[in-house]
Amino acid sequence: MKNIFTALLIVFSFAANAQAQKIKPTDLPADIFTFIQANFKETVVKTASKETKKKSGLSTYSIVLEDKTELEFKDSGSWKKIDGKGTPIPVSLVPTPFWDYIKKNYPQQEVTKIDKGPQEILVKLVNGTELVFNIHGKFVRVEKVEVIENTDK
């Protein structure tokens, strides 16, 4: 019983540390709204939420577009994640060193996801291959190779 109580206490303390609240797309910070308008002209915001960490006071904005693309932004307005959910994202959002590496080594592929971590950045290609780059743009490794076969015959 004591272990259950301890586990529940831990779960509730994490939940209390940050809570996401839905917001209107018009309540997004101007730089985030402008980023979406500039890079995703063919779609609109379906849902938006803001999560604020109680200890640090920093917020994260999560956005889902009508085309199912998921975006995540830091409080500063810089993006943390762009996930096209299998659909290619605009090439203009792929940092040049990453795109140069992809064009050279995976010439038939497009990027469907970029996820920035503190030290590494994961880039997912249409065929499911996941590439890891360091924060300076240097290729580090292939994280996962998942070849998706074309069933259009």
C-alpha positions as CSV (number, residue, x, y, z in Angstrom):
1,M,0.0,0.0,0.0
2,K,2.9,2.3,0.8
3,N,4.4,1.7,-2.6
4,I,1.1,2.5,-4.3
5,F,0.8,5.8,-2.4
6,T,4.3,6.7,-3.3
7,A,3.7,6.0,-7.0
8,L,0.5,8.1,-7.0
9,L,2.4,10.9,-5.3
10,I,5.1,10.9,-7.9
11,V,2.5,10.8,-10.8
12,F,0.5,13.7,-9.3
13,S,3.7,15.8,-8.7
14,F,4.7,15.4,-12.4
15,A,1.1,16.3,-13.4
16,A,1.1,19.3,-11.1
17,N,4.4,20.6,-12.5
18,A,3.0,21.4,-15.9
19,Q,-0.5,21.4,-17.3
20,A,-1.5,22.0,-20.9
21,Q,-4.4,24.3,-21.6
22,K,-6.1,24.8,-25.0
23,I,-5.7,28.2,-26.5
24,K,-7.1,29.9,-29.6
25,P,-4.8,30.1,-32.6
26,T,-5.1,33.9,-32.3
27,D,-3.6,33.7,-28.8
28,L,-0.4,32.2,-30.0
29,P,2.6,34.5,-29.8
30,A,3.0,36.6,-33.0
31,D,6.3,35.0,-34.0
32,I,4.8,31.5,-33.9
33,F,1.7,32.6,-35.7
34,T,3.8,34.3,-38.4
35,F,6.0,31.1,-38.7
36,I,2.9,29.0,-39.4
37,Q,1.5,31.4,-41.9
38,A,4.8,31.6,-43.8
39,N,5.6,27.9,-43.9
40,F,2.2,26.2,-43.9
41,K,0.2,28.4,-46.3
42,E,-2.0,25.5,-47.5
43,T,-3.4,24.6,-44.1
44,V,-4.7,26.2,-40.9
45,V,-4.4,25.6,-37.1
46,K,-6.8,23.0,-35.9
47,T,-5.8,23.0,-32.2
48,A,-3.3,24.8,-30.1
49,S,-2.2,24.4,-26.5
50,K,0.2,26.0,-24.0
51,E,1.9,24.1,-21.3
52,T,3.8,26.1,-18.6
53,K,6.2,24.5,-16.2
54,K,5.4,25.7,-12.7
55,K,9.0,25.7,-11.4
56,S,10.6,27.5,-14.4
57,G,7.6,29.4,-15.7
58,L,8.7,28.5,-19.2
59,S,6.0,27.6,-21.7
60,T,5.8,25.2,-24.6
61,Y,3.3,25.6,-27.4
62,S,1.9,22.6,-29.2
63,I,0.0,23.0,-32.5
64,V,-1.9,20.6,-34.7
65,L,-2.7,21.8,-38.2
66,E,-5.6,20.7,-40.3
67,D,-3.3,18.5,-42.4
68,K,-2.3,16.7,-39.2
69,T,1.2,18.3,-39.0
70,E,2.3,18.7,-35.4
71,L,4.4,21.6,-34.3
72,E,6.0,22.3,-31.0
73,F,7.6,25.7,-30.0
74,K,9.7,26.9,-27.1
75,D,8.6,29.9,-25.1
76,S,11.2,31.9,-27.0
77,G,9.3,31.2,-30.3
78,S,11.9,28.8,-31.7
79,W,10.5,25.5,-32.9
80,K,11.4,22.2,-31.1
81,K,9.6,19.8,-33.4
82,I,8.0,19.7,-36.8
83,D,6.2,16.4,-37.6
84,G,4.4,16.0,-40.9
85,K,3.1,12.6,-39.7
86,G,4.6,10.9,-42.8
87,T,4.0,13.8,-45.1
88,P,7.0,15.8,-46.3
89,I,7.6,19.1,-44.5
90,P,8.7,22.2,-46.4
91,V,12.4,22.0,-47.4
92,S,12.9,25.5,-46.3
93,L,12.5,24.3,-42.7
94,V,15.4,21.8,-43.0
95,P,18.7,23.3,-41.9
96,T,21.1,23.5,-44.8
97,P,23.8,21.2,-43.5
98,F,21.1,18.5,-42.9
99,W,19.6,19.0,-46.3
100,D,23.0,18.8,-48.0
101,Y,23.7,15.5,-46.3
102,I,20.3,14.1,-47.2
103,K,20.5,15.2,-50.9
104,K,24.0,13.5,-51.2
105,N,23.2,10.3,-49.3
106,Y,19.4,9.9,-49.7
107,P,18.7,11.7,-53.0
108,Q,15.2,10.3,-53.5
109,Q,14.0,11.1,-49.9
110,E,12.2,14.0,-48.3
111,V,12.0,15.0,-44.6
112,T,8.9,14.2,-42.7
113,K,10.0,15.2,-39.2
114,I,12.6,17.2,-37.3
115,D,12.9,16.9,-33.6
116,K,15.5,19.1,-31.7
117,G,16.9,17.7,-28.5
118,P,19.4,19.4,-26.3
119,Q,22.5,17.9,-28.0
120,E,21.1,16.1,-31.1
121,I,18.6,16.6,-33.8
122,L,16.6,13.7,-35.2
123,V,15.5,13.9,-38.9
124,K,13.0,11.4,-40.2
125,L,12.8,10.6,-43.9
126,V,9.7,9.5,-46.0
127,N,11.0,5.9,-46.1
128,G,11.2,5.8,-42.2
129,T,15.0,6.2,-41.9
130,E,15.9,8.3,-38.9
131,L,19.1,10.3,-39.1
132,V,20.8,12.0,-36.1
133,F,22.8,15.2,-36.4
134,N,24.6,17.1,-33.7
135,I,23.5,20.7,-32.9
136,H,26.3,22.0,-35.2
137,G,24.8,20.2,-38.2
138,K,27.3,17.3,-38.4
139,F,25.9,13.8,-39.2
140,V,26.2,11.5,-36.2
141,R,24.5,8.2,-37.0
142,V,21.5,6.4,-38.5
143,E,19.1,5.8,-35.6
144,K,16.6,3.6,-37.4
145,V,16.1,2.3,-40.9
146,E,12.5,1.4,-41.8
147,V,12.0,0.9,-45.5
148,I,8.5,1.5,-46.5
149,E,7.7,-0.4,-49.7
150,N,5.6,1.1,-52.4
151,T,2.3,-0.9,-52.7
152,D,1.1,1.0,-55.8
153,K,1.3,-1.7,-58.5
